[in-house]
Amino acid sequence: MKEEILKKIKEKSIKVGVVGLGYVGLPLAVEKAKAGFETIGFDIQSDKVAKVNNGENYIGDVVNSELHSLVQTGKLKATNDFSFVKKVDFIAICVPTPLDSHQQPDVSYVKKSTEDIARYLTPNTMVVLESTTYPGTTEELIKPILENISGLKCGEDFYLGFSPERVDPGNLIYKTKNTPKVIGAIGEEATEVIAAMYREVLEGEVFEVSSPAVAEMEKILENTYRNVNIGLINELAMLCNKMGISIWEVIDAAKTKPYGFQAFYPGPGLGGHCIPLDPYYLSWKAREYGFHTSMIESSMIINDRMPEYTVERTGKILNRFEKSLKNSKILVLGVAYKQDIDDYRESPALRVISCLRKEGAKVDVYDSYIKEYKIDGKKYTGIKKLTKLVVEKYDLTLIATAHTNVDYDMIQKNAKVIFDTKNALCSIKNRENIEVL
C-alpha cells in the first residue's frame, strides 16, 4: 500500500480533499491544486462553496488570479456534498476549534467533519487533522470515529495523522507554501506517506515527529509561548504606567541585546483564533492528569484583563478633561485583531468597544480594512472615511489596531486626546495630546 501511494504522489495522481475553506483551508487547497493535485474543497457554508466555484477570493493570503485560474482549469472545485470524499485519496480537516461559553474546548466541528468523512472513507486514504486542538484529539477522538463508522482499521486500511496549521494572516514573508510543517502520524508508514504528500506541495521544511500527540502539543507550545510572554509584557506595561515609565522605551532598549531576549509588545488584549484560545485547550487537558498550568493560567488572566484595563485607562484620561465615560464621544481606530488584515476573530477591540458602550460612552469605529463588524450577534457599520472634521468631533480617539495605511499625523493634529494602545504614533514628535498604554 505504501509504495503505491508514494508512486501516486510523485505522479500527482492523488486526489485531495480539504474540509473547511476558511483562513487555513482555502490557502491549503490552493497550494495543493497549484502543485498539480486535483483538489476538492468541502464546506457547509453555501456562500463559500459558491464563491470558490465562481473563482471569487475571500481570503487575504490567497492570490485572486491564482484561485480563478485553478477553478477555470478544473484543478479546484468546492462542494457541500461529503459523498465526494469517496473520490479523494488525501483529506485535510481545517475546521474551527473555538471555546464554548465556559471557556472549554469545543471540538464539535472536528467531530462532525470526521463523522461526515467516515461515512464515505475508502481504503488507502490519508486523513490529516490540521485544526488546533488539545493533545490526544487525533488518537482519542478522530481515530475511533473513523474506525467505528467506516469499518476500516487505522494503520491497515487508512492512514491518520496531525499536522498543525501555521497561518499568520497578513504576514508578507511566510505563507502556507514556504512555512515549515510538522507531521505526527499513527505509525511509521503513515508518517512517511503523509510527509511525502506535504513535501510534494510545500517549499518549507517538513519535520516529522513520533506521534500525533507530539505534533498537537507542539502547536499548543507555539501559541502558549506567545501568550505567556505577552502576558509578562502586559503586566509590566501596567506597572510601568504606575511608575511613570514608558514600556515601549523599555522594550526598545532591551531588544538591543543580541541574545537571550525576544521583543513582545503590550496591547488592549489578544486576538486571532490561536493565541487567545490554545492555552485554554492545554489547561483543560492538563486537569485530566491532576495538573494545573499555573504560569500559563496567570498569563491568561492578565491578557484577558487587558480590554477592561484599556477602558479603565480611557476613563482616567477623560477625567483629566473633566469628562466622564458616560456620554463621551469616543472614536476607536481599528477592529481587526492585528494590523493590516481584515480579520477580527477574537479581537480585543470588540471587548473594548462593548465595555465602553456598557459604561455609556458613544462609540464609533473606523477600520480601513473592515467596514462592518459584529458584537454579540449585532451588526455595526464603521465610519466610511476618516477626515479632519470626523476626528475633531470626538472627546477621545482610541487606537486599538495600528493599521499602517492610516494618516496618524492628521489624527494627532486634530484629535482632542489620543489613547494609543499600540504605539502607532511613536514617530510623532508633538506628543501633548498622546497617551500610551
C-alpha positions, 0 to 999 in steps of 0.5 A: 500500500505504501509504495503505491501511494508514494508512486501516486504522489510523485505522479500527482495522481492523488486526489485531495480533499480539504474540509473547511475553506476558511483562513487555513483551508482555502490557502491549503487547497490552493497550494495543493491544486497549484502543485498539480493535485486535483483538489476538492474543497468541502464546506457547509457554508453555501456562500463559500462553496459558491464563491470558490466555484465562481473563482471569487477570493475571500481570503487575504493570503490567497492570490485572486488570479491564482484561485480563478485560474485553478477553478477555470482549469478544473484543478479546484472545485468546492462542494457541500456534498461529503459523498465526494470524499469517496473520490479523494485519496488525501483529506485535510480537516481545517475546521474551527476549534473555538471555546464554548461559553465556559471557556472549554474546548469545543471540538464539535466541528472536528467531530462532525467533519470526521463523522461526515468523512467516515461515512464515505472513507475508502481504503488507502486514504490519508486523513490529516487533522490540521485544526488546533486542538488539545493533545490526544484529539487525533488518537482519542477522538478522530481515530475511533470515529473513523474506525467505528463508522467506516469499518476500516482499521487505522494503520491497515486500511487508512492512514491518520495523522496531525499536522498543525496549521501555521497561518499568520494572516497578513504576514508578507514573508511566510505563507502556507507554501514556504512555512515549515510543517510538522507531521505526527502520524499513527505509525511509521508508514503513515508518517512517511506517506503523509510527509511525502504528500506535504513535501510534494506541495510545500517549499518549507521544511517538513519535520516529522515527529513520533506521534500525533500527540507530539505534533498537537502539543507542539502547536499548543507550545507555539501559541502558549509561548506567545501568550505567556510572554505577552502576558509578562509584557502586559503586566509590566506595561501596567506597572510601568504606567504606575511608575511613570515609565514608558514600556515601549522605551523599555522594550526598545532598549532591551531588544538591543541585546543580541541574545537571550531576549525576544521583543513582545509588545503590550496591547488592549488584549489578544486576538486571532483564533490561536493565541487567545484560545490554545492555552485554554485547550492545554489547561483543560487537558492538563486537569485530566492528569491532576495538573494545573498550568499555573504560569500559563493560567496567570498569563491568561488572566492578565491578557484577558484583563487587558480590554477592561484595563484599556477602558479603565485607562480611557476613563482616567484620561477623560477625567483629566478633561473633566469628562466622564465615560458616560456620554463621551464621544469616543472614536476607536481606530481599528477592529481587526485583531492585528494590523493590516488584515481584515480579520477580527476573530477574537479581537480585543477591540470588540471587548473594548468597544462593548465595555465602553458602550456598557459604561455609556460612552458613544462609540464609533469605529473606523477600520480601513480594512473592515467596514462592518463588524459584529458584537454579540450577534449585532451588526455595526457599520464603521465610519466610511472615511476618516477626515479632519472634521470626523476626528475633531468631533470626538472627546477621545480617539482610541487606537486599538489596531495600528493599521499602517495605511492610516494618516496618524499625523492628521489624527494627532493634529486634530484629535482632542486626546489620543489613547494609543494602545499600540504605539502607532504614533511613536514617530510623532514628535508633538506628543501633548495630546498622546497617551500610551498604554 
